[in-house]
Amino acid sequence: ASDADEARRRGESDDEHEAFRRDLVAGLAARPKSLPPKWFYDARGSDLFEAITRLPEYYPTRQEAALLRRVAPQWAGRFGPDAVLVELGSGASEKTRIVLDAAPDLAAYVPIDISPTALEDAAARLRQAYPALRVLPLVGDFEHMGVLPAEAGQGRRVGFFPGSTIGNLTPEAAETLLRDAREMLGPDALFILGVDLIKEPSVLVPAYDDAQGVTARFNLNVLARANRDLGTDFDLDAFAHRAVWNEAEARMEMHLEALRPMTVRLGKLVFRFAQGETIHTESSRKFDEARVRALAEAAGWRVEAFEVSDAPRVALALLAS
Ligand code: AVJ
């Protein structure tokens, strides 16, 4: 069977398969080598990420959920009738329930995610738990936002982008995303944005390099996915997971470091690695209130509220258009 047939069998579109190939070829040809983090999230990667959120060292998910429980009732009071909750990069939609419970008269929930499997599983679970809620999933890349389904109705749109996923984007891409979201959501929109805050490396680094090695498996999974989906011949034992705090850029970085000199093949293409050379697989930017305000305002939003959790501290901002 062709690559495209294989991709279809896995429920992946030809477009997605081609986009992964393009990103991999461009990323391995670049110096330093890099790969966009969105390719982590195949079915196995999404499962590994769920496991990360339960690790003792990975505080962001727990801290944000606790903070959301505290602020959601008050913020939901501003949604108004027939509001539509639009979640970007929804994944397993676990935090969504906190907002849904605080806003029982939402007209619809539109989860947008790149992983069709994660999206369908989450939609099925939510329909069961909230039978009165219209769940209208949208498979998509939040960097190329589409049009909201008409069935969502005309109520106020509330964007929801938790989990500090915005931290994976470059400053320019983050601003573009917030501007595109403002356009997609329409007039009088609200937007709930979750960010991780700058803190000591002694807390940050273990969150991205846990004792059980789950984050290492998550990082290496992107090479396993390339071998399986694209036919590369990465030797997974020859790469090591690295997590680094980049102080100047205020970001955690994940890399995959080649432990020996080697070549990796993709069809007729050959990519060379020096020993110690890395593929930069993720940046996770950390913020403070001033940085969030500057970013939101540059994209045309007003910051209506900025709430901070207990330590290890994360923040939620409520934006209004
Ligand atoms: C889901 C992108 C927010 O950057 O903290 C977790 C992904 N990477 N451990 C993050 C991730 C390594 C996570 N985001």
Residues whose N, C-alpha, C, O or C-beta is under 5 A from the ligand:
A	BS01	AVJ	G163 S164 T165 N168 A207 S284
